[in-house]
């Protein structure tokens, strides 16, 4: 019985060690890598300019955020003025009835987190 286990273990070790050889690893280490030609992936900018599209990477990323203002913050007198004073805020709309504030801002200059922090 012990010799049978030894034979099985020997066969398993042989299978484990030789399996990568039979797996079909077809990497040819002697073959030189192929040099790929550089391709210009930028679109034709003249066509965009003719169409009137602006592909400037520094263009304003205008975003709109709407959130509910807490009753404690809505009782403050100047919280709308604080949000308007933040650099990058374009428009602020405040509805006292629904306690909702809608802010249009430039995402490159400020963040939603900064706007919500000014309200608190």
N, C-alpha and C positions, 0 to 999 in steps of 0.2 A: 504494500500500500504506500509506503514511504517513497519507494522508487517511482511510483506512478505520479505522485505529487511533484517529485523532482523533475520528471520528464515534462509535466505540464508547465511548471515554472520556467524551465529552460526554453520551451517552445514559445511561451509568452514573451520572455526577454528577447528571443530571436525575432519575434514578430514586431515588437516595439522598436528595436534598433534598426531593423531593415525596412520598416514601413516608409520612412521618408525617401528612400532610394526608389521605391516602386510607386511613389505618389505622383511622379511625373513632373518633377521640378525641372522646367525647361529653360532655365536661365542660362544663356550662353555668356560666360564671363570673358571670352576672347573677343566677342563682337564689340566693335566700337559704337558708342552712342551716336544716334543720328542728331545732327544739329538742325533745329527747326528755324525756319526763316521768321523774322519778326514781322508781325502783321499789325498794321495800324487799326486799332479798334475804335478810334474816335469817329463819331459820325461826321458827315460833311457839314461843317459849320456855316458855309455859305448858304446852303439850302435852308438851314434853320433861320438864318438872319433874313432871308427872303420871305419866309413864312411869317416872320414877326415873333418867333419864339425866342425866349431868353433862357439860355442855358448857363447863366452865370452861377458859379458855385457859391458866391457870396450873396445870393438873392435872399430876400427876407422869407423866413419860414413862418408864415402866419398861421396861428392855431387859435382855436376857440375852446374855452373851457367853461362849463356851467357847473355850479355847485351850490348846495344849500348852506346858508349862513346860520350859525347858531343864534338862538334868541339873545344870548348874552352879548355876542358881538354885534348884533343888529341894533342894540340899544345905544351903541357908541355913536357919537355925532359925526366923526370924521373918518370912518373906515373906508368910505368910497373915495375920499380925497387921497387917502394913503395908497390905495390901489392905483389911482390915476397917476400918482407921482412916481411910480416904479418905472425905471428906464426900460423901454420896450413895449409898454402897454399902449395899445392903440385906441381901444374903446371899452367902456365899462357901462353895463346896463344892470340896474338894481330894481327889483320888484319887491316893494315892501309887503304886498299882500301875500305872495307866495314864498317870500324870504329866499328867492333864488337870485344869484348874481351870475351874469354872463360876461366874460372878459375875453376880448380879442387881443392877442399879444404876439410879438415876434419871438419865436422859440430860440433864435440865435442869441438874443440879448437877455432873456429872463426865462424862468421856468414856472411851471404850475405850482411847485412847492413854495417858491418865493411869494407868489401871489396869495396862496392860502395862508402863509405865515403872516402876511401883512394884515389880513382880515382878523386873525385871532387876537 
